[in-house]
Structures are given as structure tokens and as C-alpha cells.
Amino acid sequence: MTVLHGLDEQGAWQKQWRPLAERQVLDTFYCLMDGLYSERYLYSRMEYERRLESIWPIH
């Protein structure tokens, strides 16, 4: 949780995203992780890796 807090502060300070409440950052992180975990078992490995690579440039 400390790591996520630091990333949130750094991103807001660098104006990469708007400041968010810590709870919002945690909820977003866990939703993303839950979705990735579910997709790993629903799609082929190649499709999963394609999706994983596709989401990281978005900010």
C-alpha cells in the first residue's frame, strides 16, 4: 500500500494524472489486478499478453 501511495503522489506531482483520494487509487489498482487475473483464465496466453501490453501505455 505504501508503494501505491508513493506512486499516486509522484504521478500527481508530475501532473501525469489528477490528484485522487488514496481509496480511489487502491480501488483502481485492485480492479485492474482482478480483471487481469480473470482474463488470464478466460483467454489464450497470446491474447492475455496482448491485452496486458496494450493497457500499460494508457494514462
C-alpha positions in Angstrom: 0.0 0.0 0.0 2.9 2.3 0.7 4.2 1.8 -2.8 0.9 2.7 -4.4 0.6 5.8 -2.2 4.1 6.9 -3.4 3.2 6.3 -7.0 0.0 8.3 -6.6 1.8 11.2 -5.1 4.6 11.1 -7.7 2.1 11.0 -10.6 0.0 13.9 -9.2 3.2 15.9 -8.5 4.4 15.3 -12.1 0.9 16.2 -13.4 0.6 12.8 -15.0 -2.9 12.5 -13.5 -5.1 14.5 -11.3 -4.9 14.0 -7.5 -7.1 11.2 -6.3 -8.1 10.0 -2.8 -6.0 7.1 -1.6 -9.1 4.9 -1.6 -9.7 5.7 -5.3 -6.1 4.7 -6.1 -6.4 1.4 -4.2 -9.8 0.6 -5.7 -8.5 1.2 -9.2 -5.4 -0.9 -8.6 -7.4 -3.8 -7.3 -10.0 -3.6 -10.1 -7.2 -3.8 -12.6 -5.5 -6.7 -10.9 -8.8 -8.6 -10.5 -9.5 -8.1 -14.2 -6.1 -9.2 -15.3 -6.3 -12.3 -13.0 -9.7 -13.2 -14.5 -8.6 -12.7 -18.1 -5.6 -14.9 -17.6 -8.0 -17.8 -17.3 -10.6 -16.8 -19.9 -8.3 -16.1 -22.9 -5.4 -17.7 -24.6 -1.9 -16.8 -23.3 -1.3 -14.8 -26.5 -4.5 -12.8 -26.1 -3.8 -12.2 -22.5 -0.3 -10.9 -23.2 -1.6 -8.7 -26.0 -4.1 -7.1 -23.6 -1.5 -6.7 -20.9 0.9 -4.9 -23.2 -2.0 -2.8 -24.5 -3.1 -1.3 -21.2 0.3 0.0 -19.9 0.7 3.0 -22.2 -2.7 4.4 -21.2 -2.5 7.2 -18.6 
